[in-house]
Each structure stands twice: as C-alpha cells, then as structure tokens.
Amino acid sequence: MKPKIAISIGDLNGIGIEIALKSHEKVSKLCEPIYCINKKMLKKAATELNIEIPKNFETFKTKGDFEIRPGTVHKKSGQYSFDSFHDAINLASKNEVDAICTLPINKEAWSKADIKYKGHTEVLRDYFGKNAIMMLGCKKMFVGLFTEHIPLKKVAKKIKEEDLTQFLIDFYTNVKAEKIGVLGLNPHASDNGVLGDEEVEIFKAIKNANKILNKKVFTGPLVPDTAFSPLSRKSYKYFVAMYHDQGLAPLKALYFDESINVSLNLPIVRTSVDHGTAFNIAYKNEKINTKSYINAIKEAVVLSKNQ
C-alpha cells in the first residue's frame, strides 16, 4: 500500500502550486498525495496557469479565499501558506497521513500576516515541543544546521558546549552515520585560537558527543573553506554547519537542483523542497525544475516506511 502524504501548498503567489499540478502524475505513482488547498483556490490557480486539474487530485479543505497575485508578497497568501502547513501537521499528528511534504513559503509574506515564525522548522519545533533539526542535502551530501534563521552577528553567542553536544547526539540518533564532519566557525577554524575562541566550545562538544556514543563519530572542528572540497567529500557524506549560509552556500552550489530539506528529531516525517517561491517565474508557464520536489516526496516515502 502506498503511503499517504499531506502536501502543504506553499505560497500561492509563487511556483508551488504549479509544481504540484505538473508533478501530480509522477507523485501519485509514489504515494497517495493529499493537497492542503480548497477547491476554490485550486481552481483559481489552475485557471491562472491554464492547467487542467487532474481528476484524482485529492484536496483537504484549507480555509481561505483571496485573489492570487503572481509574484507578489502579500499577507493573504502568507496566511494561507501557514494555514495549509498547519493543516498538514494536524493530519500527520492524528496519523491520518504517513508524512508531510512542504512546498515553498515566503518569509516576508508570513511577517506581513503577523505570523511570528520565520520558517517551517520553527513551527514544528513549537508545535511538538521538540528540538527539530534542519538538514538539507541529497544522496551525495547532507548538511545539518546548528543555527538557522538568525542574524550572522548572533551565531557566535549561540555556540555553547552543552547545547552543541546535545545537537550532535540528536543529529547522530536520526541519521546514524558512522562519520560526521563538524565545521568550525572562524576562518582556518581559528588557527588554534588566533582568530577566535568558539572552536574551543566546538571541540569540547565533539569530544563529549563521541564519549557519550562510545565511538568516534564526529570529527572537527573542520576548516570551513576546505570542508566541502572534493577530497573532504570523499571522507564525509554528513556535515554539521554552525550557521545557515556556511552549510547551504556550498550545498546549493554543488547540488541545487536535487537537494531537499528534511526535519529531524520529530514524531512525524516532514520533507520539503530546497528552494524558494521563485516569484520571478510564477504563473509564467516557464520550464520549471521539479527534481527537488520529486526527491522530497521519495524521501518522505522512504522515511515513512522506516518510521
């Protein structure tokens, strides 16, 4: 039996709904998708795109009715994307679906709608009261983020031995990799304290985590500018980055089209595309790449079967 996957539709002013409609035939062979969008909004989007709605396009009635404004940041589309996501979470928490997959939201639209969260992971963390971990990547490389959507100037203050130790343990518990590289924060991993002292905290956390696991899983602090070199990637498939762009800039440079987002350390399975709303091409019927979405669905299927 194919797993049921709830799909939060993302920002309807962006490319999410087009991806969902154009990928439905392929996705429905992998799972039973349930799209968190009501029929009225679905019809509006399909009409705007001039795409016929598939006959077996099952929807969940996420409430809302507004004018779609392609490529525009707007509070109504922001609120609807949040409500769609919340409906998907509720379906998963009630075991009415086996997993959820999310299409892209716009953080500014969420802010305009007075939504306090900056992204999906923060919502999941609050909803379940668990330290959800954001991991992005593909079958060739995955990166776990110790800090996510915070200003760069605040990252150094967040790096504390106890917190990072727990993060590393949780990360290992979820991915079960035998070798994980942990990046330093400063250039050259501080050159033994010459360029900063955050690496001391990182080193202690690595040592603690390895001791708790009773094996040497974590290595580092790795020098950030060489951690993702071809030679290093022969040694590591999984990395832990100290902040968002440190891990995602190299990941997207290498594997942008195929990477996905996976939320770890939760009682439900959640995957997502690893790209934004692409307002610049929304509703223009240009050629769009659906590989990240298809990969996210495939990963949700695998994870739901292993849960």
N, C-alpha and C positions, 0 to 999 in steps of 0.2 A: 504493500500500500504506500502510495506517495505521501510524504509529509505535507501538512497544511502550513502555509507561511503567510502571515499577515504582512502586507506591504503598505507602509505609510507613504503617502503620495508626494510628500515634499512640498516645496513652494510652487503653487500652480501658475505663477508668472514665469517660471523657469522651465527647464527641459525635462523635469522628472516625469510628467505625465506622458510626454512623447516617447520617452524611453520605455515606459511601462506598456504603452499601446503597441509599439513596434516590436517589443521583445516578447509579447504575451504568448505567441505560438511556441516559441522555444522554451520559455519558462514553464508553461503548463505541461510540458513533457517531463520536467524535472520534479514538479511539485504541484500542489493544489493552491494556487495563489488566491488570496482574499485581499482586495484592494480597499483601503480605508478612504473612500470617497463616495459621496452620494451620487445618485444617478443624474441629478440636475447639473451638478458641477462637472461631472464626467461628460455629459452631452455638450456643455458649453466648450470644454477644452477640445473635444473631438471635432466639433464644428469649426472652431478656430483653426485647427490643424488640418481640416479636411481629411480626416482619417475615420474610417468606419470602425465602430466599436465591435470587437469580437463577440460572438453570440454567447460564449461561455466565460465572459468577463465578470466574475463574481465580485460584488461590492459589499462593503459594510457601510452603513448609513452614517458617516461622519457628518454632523450637522453643520450647516452654513450655506450661504448663498450670496455671492458678490460678483462683480464684474471682473473678468480676467483682463489684466493689463500686461501683455507680454513684455518681458524685460524690465519690469518696473518694481522697485522696492516699495511695498505697501503693507500697512498694518493688517489689513484684512487677509491677505494671502499668508502673512506671517502667522496670524492666529490660526488660520485653517491648517497650516502645515503642523503646528503644535498640536492641535486637536486630533489630527489624523494620527500623529505619532502616539498620542496618549491612548487613543482607541486601540492601536496595535499592541501597546504594552498591556492594556487591560485584557485583551483577548489571550495573550500569552500567559499572563499571570493566573488566569482562570483555566488554563490548559485547554482552551478552545482551539488553539493553534499550536504547532510544534516549535515555531521560531518566528522572528520578525526580521524584515529587511527594510531598510530605510532609504528613500530617495532624498536628494539634497534639499536642505533648508537654507534660508538666508538669515544670517545672524542679525543684520541690521533691521530686517523686517520683524524679527522677534522682538527686538528692542523697541521698535515703533509700536508694537502691540502690547507693550509693557510686560513682556514675559521676562522674568528675572534670570533665566538661564541663558548661557552663551552657546549651548550646543546639546546634542543628543546625550552625550555621556554624562553630563551634569544632571540631566533629568533622570536618567537611570539610577545614578548614584543616590539621588534624593528619594526617588520612588521606592527603591528596595532597601535603603539604608545600608548599602554595601559599597565598598571601595572599588567601584568599577574601574577597569584599566582599559585605556585606549591603545589598541595595537593595530598597526596598518602594515600592509605588505601584500605579497603574493607568494607562490610556492617557492620562489627563489630566495626571498629575503623578507623578514618581518622586523618591525621596529616597535617596541613598547615605549610609551611616553610617560616619564615620571611626572612632569608637569605638562599642562596642555594649553588652555586658552587664557594665559595670564601675561601681563606685560613682561618684556625681557628683563627689565630692571628689578623685578621681584623674584626671579628664578633663583639667584644665589641664596637668598634668605630661606628658600624652601628646602634646600639640600641639608637635611639633618640625618644623622646616623640612624636613629631609631625608625624614622619614617621610611627611609630608603631601604633599610633592612627588611621591613615588612612588605614593601612593594616588591622587592626581589623574590621573596618567598612566595608571595601570591602569584607573581608572574610565572615562576617555575611550576607551581602547582597546576596552573592552567595549560601551559604549553609542553611541559615535560621534556624539554630539550636538554641534552646532556652537556651542551656547551653554549654559553650565552656571553656575549661581549658587552661590557658596560662602559659607556663613554665617560670621559672626564668632562668638565665644564669649560675650563680655560684652555687657551692655545697651548699646545705641547703638553697637555694635561698638567699644566702649571710648572713644568721643569723643576720638580721637587720643591715646590713652594715659592719659586722665584716670581711666578705670575699669579699667585693666588693660593688660598688655603682650602678651598672647597674640596679638592681632591683627597684631603685627609679624611673628611667625612665619607666620601665615596669609597675609599679604600677600606675603612672600618666596616661599612655596611656590607661590602663584598665579603670580607673576612667573616663577619657574623653569619651571613646567609650560608656560606659554604660550611661553616661549623655546624649550623643547625641541620643542614641537609646531610652532613657527614660525607660530603664528596665535593670535589672542586668543579662546580657547575659554572660559576661566574668568574670572569677574568677582567682585569682592568685596574685602575681607570685607563681606558684606551685613549690614545691621542686622537681627538676628533677629526682632524683633517686627513688622517690616513685610515681611519676605522673602516671606511667603505671602499677602500681600494680593491682592485681585483684579487690581490693576494690575500687580503684580510677576509674577503667574502668566500674564499675557499675554506677558511677555518671556521667561519660563523655564518649561520643562517638567521639566528635571532640576536637582536641587539636591544639594549636599553639606552635611550637617549634622555638627557637631562631636561630638554625643552623641545617644544613643538618643531620649530624650523631646523634644529640641529639634526633631527631624525628624518623629517619629511622632505627637506630640500634634496638630499641625495636619493631618497627613495623615489620621489617623483621624477627626478632627472633620469633615473635608470628604468623605472617600471610604471610610468604614469598611467598608461592605457589599461593595464591589467590589475593594478593594486586595488585592494578593498580595505574596509575598516571593520574590525571585529571588537566587540565589547567583551572583555574577560571578567571573571570573578563575580558573575551574576547567576541567579537561579533560572534565568531564561537565556535562550540563544538570540543574539542580535548581530546582524551583519549590515554593511552599508556600502554604497559606492564610495570611492575615494576621490570625489571631485565635487565641484560646486554647482550652482544653479545655471551657469552659462547663460546669463541673461542676454548676452550679445547675439546668441543664435536661437533664442527661444522663439518658437512658433514660426520660424522661417523655413521650415522643412528642408534644412540643410542636412548634409550627411553627418550623422552623429555616431559616436563610438559607444556601443553598448557592452563592451567587453567587461568593464568593471562591474556593471550590474549583474551580468550573467555569472561572473565569478563569485559575486557576493551571494547570489542565490545558491550556487553549487556548494559554497562553504556552509551556508545555513542548513542545507540538506544533510551534509556530512556530519556537522556538529549536532544536529537534532537526533540523528540516529545513534550517535555516540553518547548522548546525554544519559 
